[in-house]
Amino acid sequence: MLQKRLCALGVALIMAPGLMIMLPEGIRASALSGYGSQDNPYVVTTYDELQSLIYNKGSTVSQTCYVVLGDDISVDDNVNDHNLYLSSAYAWTVHLDLAGHSLSRTARSLNQSLFVLSANATMTIDDSVGGGSIYSKIDCGNQSSSLFGVSSNANLTINAGTFESVKGNVSSSCYCILAQGGTVVINGGTFKSDHCIVDNAYGDITINDGTFVQTKDLAVNAQPQGLYLSSNSGNTMINKAHITADGTRVAVTIGGVGIATSKYLKDHIGSNAAVTVDGERVTLGDTQEDVSGKDITIAVPSIKNVDLEVTLPKAGENVNEDMIINTSLVVAYGRENYDDKCIWYDENGNELTTADVYEEGRTYTLCVRVSKLNNYLGDKNEYTYITKDTVVTVNGEYNAVYQGKFPLNVSYNVYTVDFCIPESYKLGDINADGSIDSKDAMLSIKYAKKGAAPKDGEQFKRADVNKDGVLDTKDSMILIKAAKKLITIE
């Protein structure tokens, strides 16, 4: 049922204006399967297909494109201008689903990044299957390299996957993510580098969840790398992260702050977050610039329980989307963001509106999409989280089932509860006098012989005791036995 609902959502999105895509120049529709929509994405199996598809610099309209990896892709080349470049004079959005596959490039090239996100480009990366990865090893001589290079007016959101950047030249630097502008949001995934994992020079980075791994031993007395939160004037907020090292001598650092921004480590971490270094809880000083260790965790409290109140379905009444949230710091996403409404679906996955009327004998699904709410305290946020382990209760007695993330906004979790409106009639009581007796049996025989017909749909339902949609002698035999108290009709 959930798949049907998500499918219906996808169809609605496809029909929305501005979400369909025209193929960029240089690649023909016949070269790819799919249509680039959320419901029917392009499926790419080669590096050149992916490069040609996302390169949209000459576009004159805003476009959105959905792409899925259909196979593992690996290239090893010495070619310039062979990176994955997203830029456009107009808004250009690419949703890339790794779908459990790997994308890898090893190169000697003047292009320093595997992915370049520039003006007006937006990219979202998911991994619907799990196990998907992107690997980059680029030798730019003594120039630094990165897996993702993000500059002004660009947006990168990563929800899942494993991402690794490796030095192509021992004398150079490399980064998994280098933000020289733009906005980066990390909601999950694993990020690896043998130099610096994330360097935020001039961008805005929010880390809501993720694992960050330093992958190479450093020489004794070498400066540990890790997350550089504002090496120049960048702004980073970490709400939840695990930063670790897999080398024998490696340490990781969260820092690189204070010099250019007059902000310190505390300014980049949720105010109620717990910081643990090598298993020990630490308290950050007001002017502390960094912490180092082999294993660092940052975590904010999760919301354990969410209590909601809704109007349950009742036959003959209109659908009611109103919802009361009895848990603080929680918001719901109904038809509009932050409108604190619920959504109802019928058993066929059709989304209902307040103009629809509930019917007896049918099952309806309550769908709620809930997330944490930032409670602003001065210029800092009091962060809390809703996780897949959060228990959502409806009207104090019905436990909702976690269904995953909301596709339109992954900060929201989706929960559902099914409610069945029982039929008010008693099966077999054709004349509705409150009992099953010979009168009902005689009526059934008449219906079977076509000598009479039920007066309405409800009487037909009461007479169709075997629920096969036909009034015949099979129903009559059952009713005769029931009238004689030989059997009980359920």
Sequence and secondary structure as in RCSB ss.txt:
>XXXX:A:sequence
MLQKRLCALGVALIMAPGLMIMLPEGIRASALSGYGSQDNPYVVTTYDELQSLIYNKGSTVSQTCYVVLGDDISV
DDNVNDHNLYLSSAYAWTVHLDLAGHSLSRTARSLNQSLFVLSANATMTIDDSVGGGSIYSKIDCGNQSSSLFGV
SSNANLTINAGTFESVKGNVSSSCYCILAQGGTVVINGGTFKSDHCIVDNAYGDITINDGTFVQTKDLAVNAQPQ
GLYLSSNSGNTMINKAHITADGTRVAVTIGGVGIATSKYLKDHIGSNAAVTVDGERVTLGDTQEDVSGKDITIAV
PSIKNVDLEVTLPKAGENVNEDMIINTSLVVAYGRENYDDKCIWYDENGNELTTADVYEEGRTYTLCVRVSKLNN
YLGDKNEYTYITKDTVVTVNGEYNAVYQGKFPLNVSYNVYTVDFCIPESYKLGDINADGSIDSKDAMLSIKYAKK
GAAPKDGEQFKRADVNKDGVLDTKDSMILIKAAKKLITIE
>XXXX:A:secstr
 HHHHHHHHHHHHHHSTT      TT  GGGSBS SSSSS EEE SHHHHHHHH  TT  S EEEEEEE S EEE
EE  SS SEEE  SS EEEEEE TT EEEEEEE S  EEEEE TTEEEEEE SSS  EEEEEEE TTS EEEEEE
 TT EEEE S EEEEEESSTTS EEEEEESSSEEEE S EEEESSEEEEESSSEEEESS EEEE S   TT   E
EEES SSS EEEESSEEEEE SSS  EEEE  STTTS  GGGGB TT EEEETTEEE   TT   EEESEEEEE 
 B  EEEEEE    TTSB   BEEE STTEEE SSSTT  B EEEETT  B  TT B  TT EEEEEEEEEE  E
EETTEEE  B  TT EEEETTTEE EEEEEETTEEEEEEEEEEEE   SS TT TT SSS SHHHHHHHHHHHTT
S   SSHHHHHHH TT SS  SHHHHHHHHHHHTTSS   
